[in-house]
């Protein structure tokens, strides 16, 4: 399936840079020649042994721990050797070079990105959803995302997908039986409550899809762009949300000339907040570039926070400019992207009124920030107390949506006095294929290549 899959591989399995400990990992059908050459003595399975790592001339490269995990009881399902040395880049490179030298006769080579995990998948140690969860756990930017990735790695998401698949297979069996024995007087489908089974399957799918959406949100977060006229308080709002002085704040209009971004956490959800240049007509070349970049960020946003300045609310020209910008904004962003209107500087305009659809706040004092945070989570579709959420990716959501579509079509073919059994069977088959793509029972080689190529080298 993959070129060089039968060759043994080796790589540094720890992050680049200096550290107390670094790991060199070797995996293949056998790693005994490397053990003999580098360790100079037999190793007890799954038992750490402290020893010198030997160069070709017998001199020590370093001293550390060696662990041998015989096949199939290892991460990859193959023979695995892990050498834990001091974490200096030079030491680890020397140790990796020595392993490659010792295993040259058996074709030992440097691993490709994600190849250890890919072998774990190909050797049925984990399924594809669990393999992706390995990378998601490493890349998790919040505690909630890490916990969700850990649940996916433990197989919670996969178990729910398998339960859906088993129910779907059982329903397919009933339909196929009816197709294979049309002369039978017994109506297999009605007697077995096929319609009820399909309804329950759709309800279970809806629950899985809800949790998967939450997991995708934890993984990806949402991109929120702050927009508005100059001096509306956009940079002050970014600083207030981030809890740090990230952007320069001055009374001078047009201070912000470029994009300033910061990722914050709201109930464990990553929110990528982006401050942009004030939107207006400008003759300043640099400011115009900043405004162009601002619009570039706005059209790619998951949500837009449009700031009004309450202290200038009575100014007719200012109000008209705001309305013009809002009209332009709604023309450029998709209808699915929410635009939340915020009325800032409430501390300086206590008596000013705010429209019902807007939020009143003060970036200076922090008043109104908590309702804004809650509103951002609502816009993102986050549900509080989402314990049990597993990490998910966009491809998982797409697959689950396809399953839902096929089940809706299946329900249409099942309805009526004379069900269209051939079409019903085909929709159920397509639904099962879509489910199988999530865990990897049915997936194209090029899809696997894309997934594992995003991993780090030693994983």
C-alpha positions in Angstrom: 0.0 0.0 0.0 2.8 2.4 0.9 6.3 2.4 -0.6 8.9 1.1 1.8 6.4 -0.2 4.3 8.4 -3.4 4.9 11.6 -1.5 5.6 12.7 -0.8 9.1 12.7 2.9 10.1 14.4 5.1 12.7 13.9 8.7 13.8 14.4 11.1 16.7 11.1 11.0 18.4 11.4 14.1 20.6 11.0 17.7 19.6 13.9 19.6 18.1 16.1 21.6 20.4 17.8 21.0 23.7 16.2 19.0 26.6 17.0 16.8 29.5 16.1 13.7 27.6 15.8 12.8 23.9 14.5 9.6 22.3 15.6 7.8 19.2 13.1 5.2 18.0 13.6 2.2 15.7 10.8 0.0 14.3 10.8 -2.9 12.0 10.2 -6.7 11.6 13.3 -7.1 13.8 15.6 -4.6 15.6 18.0 -7.1 17.0 21.0 -6.1 14.8 20.6 -2.5 16.2 20.4 -3.8 19.7 23.5 -5.9 19.3 25.5 -3.1 17.8 24.4 -0.1 19.8 23.6 -1.7 23.2 26.2 -4.5 23.1 24.0 -6.8 25.2 20.6 -8.5 25.1 17.6 -6.5 26.5 14.8 -7.9 28.5 11.4 -7.1 26.8 9.7 -4.0 28.1 12.3 -3.5 30.8 14.5 -0.3 30.9 18.2 -1.0 30.9 20.8 1.6 31.7 23.9 1.2 29.5 26.3 3.0 27.2 25.3 3.5 23.6 28.2 2.3 21.6 29.8 3.8 18.5 31.2 1.6 15.7 34.6 1.5 17.4 33.1 0.5 20.8 33.5 3.9 22.4 30.4 5.3 24.2 28.3 8.0 22.4 26.3 8.6 25.5 24.7 6.6 28.4 21.0 6.2 28.9 18.1 3.8 28.9 17.3 1.3 26.3 13.9 -0.4 25.9 12.9 -3.2 23.6 9.2 -3.8 22.8 8.9 -7.1 20.9 6.3 -7.5 18.2 3.3 -7.3 18.4 3.2 -5.6 21.8 4.5 -2.2 20.7 3.2 1.1 19.5 3.6 0.2 15.8 2.9 -3.6 16.2 6.5 -4.3 15.0 9.7 -4.8 16.9 10.5 -1.4 18.5 13.7 -0.1 20.2 13.7 3.2 22.1 17.0 4.7 23.2 16.6 7.5 25.8 19.7 9.7 25.8 20.6 13.2 26.9 18.6 15.6 24.9 21.3 17.5 23.0 20.8 17.8 19.2 24.3 16.6 18.4 24.0 13.6 20.7 20.7 12.5 19.2 22.0 13.0 15.7 25.0 10.9 16.4 22.8 8.2 18.0 20.5 8.2 15.0 23.4 8.0 12.6 24.8 5.0 14.6 21.4 3.2 14.5 21.2 3.7 10.7 24.8 2.5 10.3 24.1 -0.6 12.4 20.9 -1.4 10.5 22.2 -0.6 7.0 22.3 -4.3 6.1 18.6 -4.8 6.8 17.7 -1.6 5.0 17.1 0.7 8.0 16.1 4.2 6.8 14.9 7.5 8.3 11.2 7.5 9.0 8.8 9.8 7.1 6.5 12.2 9.0 3.9 10.2 10.9 5.2 6.9 9.7 5.4 5.2 13.1 1.7 6.1 13.7 0.9 5.0 10.2 2.4 1.6 10.8 0.3 1.4 14.0 -2.8 2.0 11.9 -1.8 -0.5 9.2 -0.9 -3.1 11.8 -4.4 -2.7 13.4 -3.0 -1.3 16.7 -5.3 1.8 16.2 -7.9 2.9 13.7 -7.7 6.0 11.6 -9.7 8.2 14.0 -7.4 7.2 16.8 -4.3 7.9 14.7 -5.5 11.4 14.0 -6.1 11.9 17.7 -2.4 11.3 18.3 -1.6 14.4 16.3 -4.5 16.3 17.8 -3.3 15.5 21.3 0.1 16.9 20.5 -1.3 20.0 18.9 -4.0 20.7 21.5 -4.0 24.4 22.5 -6.3 24.1 25.5 -6.9 21.7 28.3 -10.3 20.8 27.0 -8.9 20.0 23.6 -6.3 17.8 25.1 -8.9 15.9 27.2 -11.1 15.5 24.1 -8.2 14.2 22.0 -7.3 11.8 24.7 -10.8 10.4 24.7 -10.6 10.0 20.9 -7.2 8.3 21.3 -8.7 5.9 23.8 -11.3 4.9 21.2 -14.5 6.6 22.4 -15.3 8.3 19.1 -14.4 5.1 17.2 -16.7 3.0 19.5 -19.6 5.3 18.7 -18.9 5.1 15.0 -18.7 1.3 15.3 -22.1 1.2 17.1 -23.7 3.2 14.3 -22.1 0.9 11.7 -23.3 -2.3 13.5 -26.9 -0.9 13.6 -26.6 0.0 9.9 -25.3 -3.4 9.0 -28.2 -5.1 10.8 -30.6 -2.9 8.9 -28.9 -3.7 5.6 -29.2 -7.4 6.4 -33.0 -7.1 6.7 -33.2 -5.2 3.4 -31.0 -7.7 1.6 -33.0 -10.6 3.1 -36.2 -9.1 1.6 -34.4 -8.6 -1.7 -33.1 -12.2 -1.7 -36.4 -13.9 -0.8 -39.1 -11.9 -2.5 -41.4 -14.9 -2.7 -41.7 -15.2 1.0 -45.0 -14.2 2.5 -43.4 -12.8 5.6 -42.6 -9.1 5.3 -39.2 -9.0 6.8 -39.0 -5.2 7.0 -42.3 -4.5 8.8 -42.0 -7.5 11.1 -38.5 -6.4 12.2 -39.6 -2.7 12.5 -37.1 -1.5 9.9 -38.7 2.0 10.0 -38.2 2.1 13.8 -34.6 0.9 13.5 -33.9 3.5 10.9 -35.4 6.3 13.1 -33.3 5.2 16.1 -30.2 5.0 13.9 -30.8 8.6 12.8 -31.3 9.7 16.4 -28.0 8.1 17.4 -26.3 9.7 14.5 -27.6 13.1 15.4 -26.1 12.7 18.9 -22.7 11.7 17.6 -22.7 14.5 15.1 -23.5 17.0 17.9 -20.6 15.8 20.0 -18.3 15.7 16.9 -19.2 19.3 16.1 -18.1 20.3 19.7 -14.9 18.3 19.3 -14.1 20.0 16.0 -14.7 23.4 17.7 -12.2 22.5 20.4 -9.7 21.5 17.8 -10.0 24.3 15.4 -11.5 27.1 17.5 -13.1 30.1 15.9 -11.6 33.1 14.1 -13.1 36.4 15.4 -12.2 39.7 13.7 -12.7 43.0 15.4 -13.7 45.7 12.9 -14.9 49.3 12.9 -13.9 52.9 12.3 -10.7 54.3 13.7 -10.6 54.9 17.5 -13.7 52.8 18.2 -11.6 50.9 20.7 -10.7 47.8 18.7 -7.2 47.5 20.1 -8.4 48.1 23.6 -10.9 45.3 23.2 -8.2 42.9 22.0 -6.1 43.8 25.0 -9.0 43.4 27.4 -10.0 40.0 26.0 -6.3 38.8 26.0 -5.6 40.3 29.4 -2.3 41.8 28.1 -1.1 44.9 26.3 -0.7 43.4 22.9 -1.8 46.2 20.6 -0.7 49.9 20.8 -3.5 52.2 22.0 -3.4 55.9 21.4 -6.0 58.7 20.8 -4.6 59.1 17.3 -6.8 57.7 14.6 -5.1 55.1 12.4 -2.7 53.8 15.0 -3.2 50.2 14.0 -1.7 49.7 10.6 -1.4 45.9 10.5 -3.2 42.8 11.8 -2.6 41.9 15.4 -3.8 38.5 16.6 -4.0 36.5 19.9 -5.6 33.2 20.8 -7.6 33.2 24.0 -9.6 30.5 25.8 -13.2 30.8 26.6 -14.4 27.7 28.6 -11.6 25.7 26.9 -12.6 26.8 23.4 -9.7 28.5 21.4 -10.8 31.9 20.1 -8.4 33.5 17.6 -9.1 37.2 18.1 -7.8 39.5 15.4 -7.5 43.3 15.7 -7.5 45.2 12.4 -6.9 48.7 11.1 -9.7 51.2 11.3 -11.9 51.2 8.2 -12.1 54.5 6.5 -11.0 56.3 3.3 -7.3 57.2 3.7 -4.6 58.8 1.6 -1.8 57.3 3.7 -0.2 54.5 1.7 0.7 52.4 4.8 -2.7 52.8 6.4 -4.4 51.8 3.1 -2.4 48.6 3.1 -3.5 47.9 6.6 -7.2 48.5 5.7 -6.9 46.1 2.7 -5.5 43.5 5.1 -8.4 44.2 7.5 -10.9 43.4 4.8 -8.9 40.3 3.9 -9.3 39.1 7.5 -13.0 40.0 7.7 -14.0 37.9 4.7 -12.2 34.8 6.2 -13.7 35.3 9.7 -16.0 32.8 11.6 -17.5 35.8 13.4 -17.1 39.6 13.2 -17.3 42.0 16.1 -18.2 45.5 14.7 -17.4 48.2 17.2 -19.4 51.4 17.5 -18.1 54.3 19.6 -20.8 55.4 22.1 -19.1 58.7 22.7 -19.7 59.6 19.0 -23.2 58.1 18.7 -24.8 61.6 18.5 -22.6 62.5 15.5 -24.7 62.1 12.3 -21.7 61.8 10.1 -20.2 59.1 12.3 -23.5 57.2 12.4 -23.7 57.3 8.6 -20.2 56.1 8.2 -20.9 53.2 10.5 -24.0 52.3 8.5 -22.1 52.4 5.3 -19.4 50.1 6.7 -22.0 47.7 8.0 -23.7 47.5 4.6 -20.3 46.9 2.9 -19.4 44.3 5.5 -22.7 42.4 5.0 -22.1 42.4 1.2 -18.6 40.9 1.6 -19.0 38.2 4.3 -21.2 35.1 3.8 -24.6 35.1 5.3 -23.6 32.3 7.6 -21.0 34.5 9.3 -22.5 36.3 12.3 -21.8 40.0 12.7 -22.1 41.1 16.4 -22.5 44.8 17.0 -20.7 46.1 20.1 -21.2 49.6 21.6 -17.9 50.5 23.2 -16.8 53.2 25.7 -19.9 52.7 27.9 -17.9 54.2 30.8 -17.6 57.5 29.0 -21.2 57.6 27.8 -23.3 56.3 30.6 -26.6 57.8 29.4 -26.3 56.7 25.7 -28.8 54.1 24.6 -27.9 50.9 22.7 -30.1 49.1 20.2 -31.6 45.8 21.4 -29.4 43.7 19.1 -26.2 45.2 20.3 -24.0 44.6 23.4 -22.9 47.5 25.6 -19.4 47.3 27.0 -16.3 49.2 28.1 -13.0 47.7 26.9 -11.3 50.1 29.4 -13.1 48.9 32.6 -14.0 45.4 31.5 -17.7 46.0 31.9 -19.7 43.8 29.5 -16.8 41.5 28.6 -18.3 38.4 30.2 -21.6 38.7 28.3 -19.5 39.1 25.1 -17.6 35.9 25.9 -20.8 34.0 26.4 -22.2 35.4 23.2 -19.1 34.3 21.3 -19.5 30.8 22.5 -23.2 30.9 21.4 -22.2 32.1 18.0 -19.7 29.2 17.7 -22.3 26.7 18.7 -20.6 25.6 21.9 -22.7 23.9 24.5 -21.7 24.3 28.2 -20.8 21.2 30.3 -19.8 19.3 27.1 -18.2 16.5 29.1 -17.6 13.4 27.0 -16.8 15.4 23.9 -14.2 13.7 21.7 -11.9 15.5 19.2 -13.1 15.5 15.6 -11.9 16.9 12.3 -13.7 18.5 9.4 -13.5 15.3 7.4 -15.3 13.4 10.2 -18.1 16.0 10.2 -18.3 15.8 6.4 -18.5 12.0 6.6 -21.2 12.1 9.3 -23.2 14.6 7.3 -23.1 12.3 4.2 -24.3 9.5 6.4 -27.2 11.6 7.5 -28.1 12.5 3.9 -28.0 8.9 2.9 -30.3 7.9 5.8 -32.8 10.6 4.9 -32.9 9.2 1.3 -33.2 5.7 2.7 -36.2 6.8 4.8 -37.8 8.2 1.7 -37.3 4.9 -0.2 -38.7 2.9 2.8 -41.9 5.0 3.1 -45.0 4.0 1.4 -46.8 0.7 0.6 -44.3 -0.5 -1.9 -40.8 0.4 -0.7 -38.1 0.9 -3.3 -35.8 -1.8 -1.8 -33.0 -1.6 -4.4 -32.6 2.1 -3.8 -33.0 1.7 -0.1 -30.2 -0.9 0.0 -27.9 1.3 -2.1 -28.4 4.3 0.3 -27.6 2.1 3.3 -24.5 0.8 1.6 -23.3 4.4 0.8 -24.0 5.4 4.4 -21.9 2.5 5.7 -19.0 3.4 3.4 -19.1 7.0 4.7 -18.9 5.7 8.3 -16.0 3.4 7.4 -14.0 6.3 6.1 -13.9 7.8 9.6 -12.1 4.8 11.2 -10.2 3.8 8.0 -12.0 0.5 7.1 -12.6 2.0 3.7 -10.3 4.9 2.7 -8.2 5.9 -0.2 -4.4 5.7 -0.1 -4.0 9.3 -1.0 -6.3 10.3 2.0 -4.0 8.3 4.3 -1.0 10.0 2.8 -2.4 13.5 3.5 -3.3 12.6 7.1 0.0 11.1 8.2 2.1 13.6 6.3 0.9 16.3 8.8 2.6 14.4 11.7 6.0 15.2 13.1 9.0 13.0 12.0 9.3 10.9 15.1 5.6 10.1 15.4 
